[in-house]
Amino acid sequence: MTSWRAALLMAFVVLVFGFTLFVVSARIWLPTDMAAPAPIR
């Protein structure tokens, strides 16, 4: 049971890391005005 839990935790960590990497790299494909931070009013 412990090995299943460890494997599930490892898969979750890898999934979160991959999703974060995808989101960060997706900013490259956005138009420049959308990738910029929101203006402060």
Residue pairs with C-beta under 8 A, 6 or more apart in sequence:
27 35
28 35
